[in-house]
């Protein structure tokens, strides 16, 4: 028996170990402590792994968040999961009926990755306290901002700023207001020249120069040179302005929102997220409905990494495999109408109750996946 972090179950770095144990059916039993912290002086997500040399066709599995109950319960209620769900890619522990449902969903030919041009991570500046600022006042062509790096206020040109959203600004179907702005010294993926910035946006150029020493020193002076005011990792610059579906990097449940005009920027990492560009513009609303459905909430809860507080990872490596059903024309038309209504209503009133429309979308999505009453019950019971 080993006590060790359980994150390797879903991580790329555990592939070889998962493949070895899974192929030999060596895992006999596991106690998964979820997001509970076992050690007082270390933050780690822990499990107990019982291995044996004999081949095990099933695996006894227990997930518990209540450590006191675990220690005091003489009759721990393990569930039996089939060993065939232990693959090199991931380990999933489910009772037979739920395992069968997962396999059914994974048998769909289309995945989110196959339906998209790109799933991309947000921008990484390596100097967020300078490039990400708080808007204080909007004054014509200028914006008064607050810089966290030196706790000072400035006026800079509006044309070089983009509204910036964090993961917390995203809810199913909608993006909430933000007072954060991203200083974006790029056009068409190319860094704007010093001559342009000095002539067209002199206040922004002065602001950048005031922080030049810090910006040059990023990552052991990597940015010393002509491009000192650019991002260290200039990725996603050509697509950040595109209409896109956005998902937070981590969330307690699906929170896929829609940036229809491509006006919002976002960062990578735990406070940021991922953008999704469908291959077909007509699929935006359909994909938005499927991704926010109860089916996909269940699927992600079984295949993604769990964080503290029960939050889940929505990294690209987890969401790209989401199964996408074929959108039969009549059902797809109904879904598009419902999503259009949600988008319109939430834009007019961000706090409006969309429960009824979401329930109707769930019903239609169940039909597209061909779920039985028993399978729907499994999904809705979590």
C-alpha positions as CSV (number, residue, x, y, z in Angstrom):
1,X,0.0,0.0,0.0
2,X,1.3,3.5,-0.9
3,X,0.0,6.9,0.2
4,X,0.8,9.4,-2.5
5,X,-0.7,12.2,-4.5
6,X,-3.7,11.1,-6.6
7,X,-3.3,13.8,-9.3
8,X,-1.3,11.5,-11.5
9,X,-4.5,9.6,-12.2
10,X,-5.5,12.4,-14.6
11,X,-2.1,14.0,-15.3
12,X,0.1,13.6,-18.4
13,X,3.1,12.9,-16.2
14,X,1.5,9.7,-14.8
15,X,0.9,8.1,-18.2
16,X,3.7,5.4,-17.9
17,X,2.8,4.5,-14.4
18,X,-1.0,4.3,-15.2
19,X,-0.3,2.2,-18.2
20,X,1.9,-0.3,-16.3
21,X,-0.5,-0.7,-13.4
22,X,-3.6,-0.7,-15.7
23,X,-2.3,-3.2,-18.2
24,X,-1.3,-5.7,-15.5
25,X,-4.6,-5.0,-13.5
26,X,-2.4,-4.6,-10.4
27,X,-4.6,-2.1,-8.6
28,X,-6.8,-3.8,-5.9
29,X,-8.2,-1.0,-3.9
30,X,-8.0,2.8,-3.7
31,X,-9.1,5.4,-1.1
32,X,-9.4,8.8,-2.7
33,X,-9.4,11.7,-0.3
34,X,-10.6,14.2,-3.0
35,X,-9.6,17.8,-2.1
36,X,-9.2,17.1,1.6
37,X,-5.8,17.9,3.1
38,X,-4.3,14.9,5.0
39,X,-1.1,16.6,6.3
40,X,-1.0,19.7,8.5
41,X,2.2,21.0,6.9
42,X,1.7,20.2,3.2
43,X,-0.8,21.0,0.6
44,X,-1.3,17.9,-1.5
45,X,-4.2,15.8,-2.9
46,X,-3.7,12.4,-1.5
47,X,-4.9,8.8,-2.0
48,X,-4.2,5.3,-0.6
49,X,-3.3,2.8,-3.4
50,X,-3.3,-0.9,-2.6
51,X,-1.5,-3.0,-5.2
52,X,-1.2,-6.8,-5.6
53,X,0.7,-9.1,-8.0
54,X,-2.4,-11.0,-8.9
55,X,-4.7,-9.8,-11.7
56,X,-7.7,-7.9,-10.4
57,X,-10.8,-7.7,-12.7
58,X,-12.4,-5.1,-10.4
59,X,-11.1,-2.4,-8.2
60,X,-12.6,-1.4,-4.8
61,X,-12.9,2.3,-4.7
62,X,-13.8,4.8,-1.9
63,X,-13.9,8.6,-2.2
64,X,-14.3,10.5,1.0
65,X,-13.9,14.2,2.0
66,X,-14.7,13.5,5.7
67,X,-11.5,12.3,7.4
68,X,-13.0,11.8,10.8
69,X,-15.8,9.6,9.3
70,X,-13.2,7.6,7.4
71,X,-11.1,7.0,10.6
72,X,-14.0,6.0,12.7
73,X,-16.1,4.0,10.2
74,X,-15.4,0.3,10.7
75,X,-17.6,-0.6,7.7
76,X,-16.3,1.5,4.9
77,X,-18.6,1.4,1.8
78,X,-16.4,0.7,-1.1
79,X,-17.8,0.6,-4.6
80,X,-16.7,-1.9,-7.3
81,X,-15.3,-0.4,-10.5
82,X,-14.2,-2.4,-13.5
83,X,-10.4,-2.6,-14.0
84,X,-10.9,-1.9,-17.8
85,X,-11.3,1.8,-17.0
86,X,-7.7,2.0,-15.9
87,X,-5.9,3.2,-19.0
88,X,-2.6,5.0,-19.7
89,X,-4.6,8.2,-20.4
90,X,-6.6,8.3,-17.3
91,X,-8.1,6.2,-14.4
92,X,-11.8,6.4,-13.9
93,X,-13.6,4.7,-11.0
94,X,-17.3,4.1,-11.6
95,X,-20.0,1.5,-10.8
96,X,-20.9,-0.7,-13.7
97,X,-24.0,1.4,-14.9
98,X,-22.0,4.7,-14.7
99,X,-19.0,3.1,-16.4
100,X,-21.3,1.9,-19.2
101,X,-22.6,5.4,-19.6
102,X,-19.1,6.9,-19.8
103,X,-18.1,4.4,-22.4
104,X,-21.2,5.3,-24.4
105,X,-20.4,9.0,-24.4
106,X,-16.8,8.3,-25.3
107,X,-17.9,6.2,-28.3
108,X,-19.2,9.4,-30.1
109,X,-17.1,10.1,-33.2
110,X,-17.1,13.9,-32.7
111,X,-15.2,15.6,-29.9
112,X,-14.8,19.3,-29.0
113,X,-11.3,19.2,-30.5
114,X,-12.7,17.8,-33.8
115,X,-15.4,20.6,-34.0
116,X,-13.0,23.5,-33.4
117,X,-10.3,25.3,-35.2
118,X,-8.4,25.9,-32.0
119,X,-8.6,25.7,-28.3
120,X,-6.1,28.2,-27.0
121,X,-4.8,29.4,-23.6
122,X,-4.9,33.0,-22.5
123,X,-2.1,35.6,-22.7
124,X,0.9,35.3,-20.5
125,X,2.7,38.7,-19.9
126,X,5.1,37.8,-17.1
127,X,4.3,41.2,-15.7
128,X,0.6,41.2,-14.9
129,X,0.9,43.9,-12.3
130,X,2.0,46.3,-15.1
131,X,0.0,45.1,-18.1
132,X,-3.2,44.4,-16.2
133,X,-4.6,47.6,-14.7
134,X,-7.8,48.6,-12.9
135,X,-10.0,51.1,-14.7
136,X,-10.9,54.1,-12.4
137,X,-12.5,56.6,-14.8
138,X,-13.3,56.8,-18.5
139,X,-12.4,60.2,-19.9
140,X,-13.0,60.4,-23.6
141,X,-9.9,59.0,-25.4
142,X,-8.2,58.5,-22.1
143,X,-8.7,56.1,-19.2
144,X,-7.6,56.7,-15.6
145,X,-6.0,53.5,-14.4
146,X,-4.5,52.1,-11.2
147,X,-1.2,50.1,-11.4
148,X,-0.7,47.4,-8.8
149,X,3.1,47.3,-9.3
150,X,3.8,50.7,-7.8
151,X,0.3,51.6,-6.5
152,X,0.1,54.7,-8.6
153,X,-2.6,56.2,-10.9
154,X,-2.1,57.1,-14.5
155,X,-3.9,58.4,-17.6
156,X,-3.3,56.3,-20.7
157,X,-4.9,56.0,-24.2
158,X,-8.0,53.9,-24.5
159,X,-7.2,52.6,-27.9
160,X,-4.4,50.3,-26.6
161,X,-6.5,48.7,-23.9
162,X,-8.8,45.7,-23.9
163,X,-11.4,44.6,-21.3
164,X,-9.9,41.7,-19.4
165,X,-11.9,38.9,-17.8
166,X,-10.8,36.5,-15.1
167,X,-12.4,33.0,-14.5
168,X,-14.8,34.5,-12.0
169,X,-16.3,36.7,-14.7
170,X,-17.6,33.7,-16.6
171,X,-21.0,32.1,-15.9
172,X,-23.0,29.7,-18.2
173,X,-23.7,31.7,-21.3
174,X,-22.7,35.1,-20.0
175,X,-19.7,37.2,-19.1
176,X,-20.1,39.6,-16.2
177,X,-18.8,43.2,-16.1
178,X,-15.1,43.7,-15.4
179,X,-13.1,46.8,-14.3
180,X,-9.8,45.2,-15.4
181,X,-8.0,46.3,-18.6
182,X,-5.1,44.7,-20.4
183,X,-2.5,46.9,-22.0
184,X,-2.1,45.4,-25.4
185,X,0.8,46.8,-27.5
186,X,0.1,44.6,-30.5
187,X,-1.7,44.8,-33.8
188,X,-2.3,41.8,-36.1
189,X,0.0,39.8,-33.9
190,X,2.9,42.2,-34.3
191,X,4.4,44.4,-31.5
192,X,3.7,48.0,-32.1
193,X,6.9,50.0,-32.8
194,X,8.3,52.6,-30.3
195,X,7.8,55.3,-33.0
196,X,4.1,54.5,-33.3
197,X,3.6,54.3,-29.5
198,X,5.5,57.6,-28.9
199,X,3.5,59.4,-31.6
200,X,0.0,57.9,-31.3
201,X,-0.1,56.9,-27.6
202,X,2.5,59.1,-25.8
203,X,1.0,58.6,-22.3
204,X,1.1,54.8,-22.7
205,X,4.6,55.0,-23.9
206,X,5.6,57.1,-20.9
207,X,3.8,54.6,-18.6
208,X,5.8,51.7,-20.2
209,X,9.1,53.6,-19.9
210,X,8.5,54.3,-16.3
211,X,8.5,50.5,-15.8
212,X,11.2,49.7,-18.3
213,X,13.7,48.4,-15.8
214,X,11.2,45.9,-14.4
215,X,10.0,44.8,-17.9
216,X,13.5,44.2,-19.1
217,X,14.4,42.1,-16.1
218,X,11.6,39.6,-16.6
219,X,12.8,35.9,-16.5
220,X,16.5,36.8,-15.8
221,X,16.7,39.8,-18.2
222,X,15.2,37.8,-21.1
223,X,13.5,41.0,-22.4
224,X,16.5,43.2,-22.6
225,X,16.5,44.6,-26.2
226,X,14.2,46.3,-28.7
227,X,11.1,44.3,-27.6
228,X,11.4,45.0,-23.8
229,X,7.8,46.2,-23.6
230,X,6.3,43.1,-25.2
231,X,4.9,39.9,-23.6
232,X,7.4,37.2,-22.8
233,X,5.1,34.6,-24.3
234,X,3.3,36.3,-27.2
235,X,0.8,33.5,-27.9
236,X,-2.8,33.8,-29.0
237,X,-2.3,37.4,-30.2
238,X,-4.0,36.8,-33.5
239,X,-7.1,35.0,-32.1
240,X,-7.7,36.8,-28.8
241,X,-9.8,39.4,-30.8
242,X,-12.0,36.6,-32.3
243,X,-15.5,35.8,-31.4
244,X,-15.1,32.9,-29.0
245,X,-16.4,30.6,-26.3
246,X,-14.6,31.1,-23.1
247,X,-14.1,28.7,-20.1
248,X,-12.4,29.4,-16.8
249,X,-9.3,27.2,-16.1
250,X,-10.9,25.9,-12.9
251,X,-14.6,26.1,-11.9
252,X,-17.0,24.1,-9.8
253,X,-19.1,23.2,-12.9
254,X,-19.3,24.2,-16.6
255,X,-19.2,27.9,-17.0
256,X,-18.8,28.3,-20.8
257,X,-19.6,31.9,-21.8
258,X,-19.8,33.6,-25.2
259,X,-17.8,36.6,-26.4
260,X,-19.7,37.3,-29.6
261,X,-17.7,40.4,-30.6
262,X,-14.3,39.2,-29.5
263,X,-13.9,42.2,-27.3
264,X,-12.5,40.5,-24.2
265,X,-9.0,39.4,-23.5
266,X,-8.0,36.9,-20.8
267,X,-4.8,35.4,-19.3
268,X,-3.6,31.8,-18.9
269,X,-3.2,30.1,-15.6
270,X,-5.6,29.4,-12.7
271,X,-7.2,32.8,-12.8
272,X,-7.6,32.8,-16.5
273,X,-8.9,30.2,-19.0
274,X,-9.2,29.0,-22.5
275,X,-10.8,30.2,-25.7
276,X,-12.6,27.9,-28.1
277,X,-13.0,28.7,-31.8
278,X,-15.6,26.5,-33.6
279,X,-14.9,25.5,-37.2
280,X,-18.4,26.5,-38.2
281,X,-19.8,29.8,-37.0
282,X,-23.2,28.2,-36.9
283,X,-22.0,25.9,-34.2
284,X,-21.4,28.6,-31.6
285,X,-24.8,28.4,-29.9
286,X,-25.1,24.6,-30.3
287,X,-21.7,24.0,-28.7
288,X,-22.4,26.5,-26.0
289,X,-25.6,24.6,-25.1
290,X,-23.9,21.2,-25.1
291,X,-20.9,22.4,-23.1
292,X,-23.1,23.9,-20.4
293,X,-25.4,20.9,-20.2
294,X,-25.8,18.6,-17.2
295,X,-24.5,15.7,-19.3
296,X,-21.1,17.4,-19.8
297,X,-21.1,18.5,-16.1
298,X,-21.3,14.8,-15.2
299,X,-18.7,13.8,-17.9
300,X,-16.2,16.4,-16.6
301,X,-16.7,15.5,-13.0
302,X,-15.7,11.9,-13.9
303,X,-12.7,12.6,-16.2
304,X,-11.1,15.8,-14.9
305,X,-8.8,16.6,-12.0
306,X,-10.5,17.7,-8.8
307,X,-9.2,20.7,-6.9
308,X,-9.8,22.0,-3.4
309,X,-13.5,22.7,-2.6
310,X,-14.6,20.3,-5.3
311,X,-13.6,22.6,-8.1
312,X,-12.6,20.9,-11.4
313,X,-10.0,21.6,-14.1
314,X,-11.2,22.7,-17.5
315,X,-7.7,22.7,-19.0
316,X,-7.5,21.9,-22.7
317,X,-6.4,18.4,-22.1
318,X,-9.7,17.6,-20.3
319,X,-12.2,19.6,-22.4
320,X,-10.9,18.7,-25.9
321,X,-12.1,15.1,-25.5
322,X,-15.7,16.2,-24.6
323,X,-18.0,14.1,-26.8
324,X,-20.2,16.2,-29.1
325,X,-23.4,14.7,-30.5
326,X,-24.7,15.2,-34.0
327,X,-27.1,18.2,-34.1
328,X,-30.2,16.9,-35.9
329,X,-31.6,19.9,-37.7
330,X,-34.9,20.2,-35.9
331,X,-33.4,19.7,-32.4
332,X,-30.5,22.0,-33.2
333,X,-33.0,24.7,-34.4
334,X,-34.8,24.4,-31.0
335,X,-31.5,24.6,-29.1
336,X,-30.3,27.6,-31.1
337,X,-33.6,29.4,-30.3
338,X,-33.3,28.7,-26.6
339,X,-29.7,29.8,-26.5
340,X,-30.5,33.0,-28.4
341,X,-33.2,33.7,-25.8
342,X,-30.8,33.1,-23.0
343,X,-28.2,35.4,-24.5
344,X,-30.7,38.2,-25.1
345,X,-32.3,37.9,-21.7
346,X,-29.0,37.8,-19.8
347,X,-27.6,40.8,-21.7
348,X,-30.7,42.8,-20.8
349,X,-30.8,41.5,-17.2
350,X,-27.7,39.7,-15.9
351,X,-29.5,38.3,-12.9
352,X,-32.5,36.9,-14.8
353,X,-33.5,33.3,-14.0
354,X,-32.6,31.0,-16.9
355,X,-33.4,27.7,-15.2
356,X,-36.4,26.9,-17.3
357,X,-34.5,27.3,-20.6
358,X,-31.5,25.4,-19.3
359,X,-33.8,22.5,-18.3
360,X,-35.3,22.4,-21.8
361,X,-31.8,22.5,-23.3
362,X,-30.9,19.5,-21.1
363,X,-33.9,17.6,-22.3
364,X,-32.9,18.2,-25.9
365,X,-29.3,17.3,-25.3
366,X,-30.3,14.1,-23.6
367,X,-32.2,13.2,-26.7
368,X,-29.1,13.9,-28.9
369,X,-26.9,11.7,-26.8
370,X,-29.6,9.0,-26.9
371,X,-29.7,8.6,-23.1
372,X,-32.2,6.3,-21.5
373,X,-34.3,7.2,-18.4
374,X,-31.9,5.2,-16.2
375,X,-28.8,7.0,-17.8
376,X,-30.5,10.4,-17.2
377,X,-31.0,9.5,-13.6
378,X,-27.3,8.6,-13.3
379,X,-26.3,12.0,-14.8
380,X,-28.7,14.0,-12.6
381,X,-27.7,12.2,-9.4
382,X,-24.1,13.1,-10.1
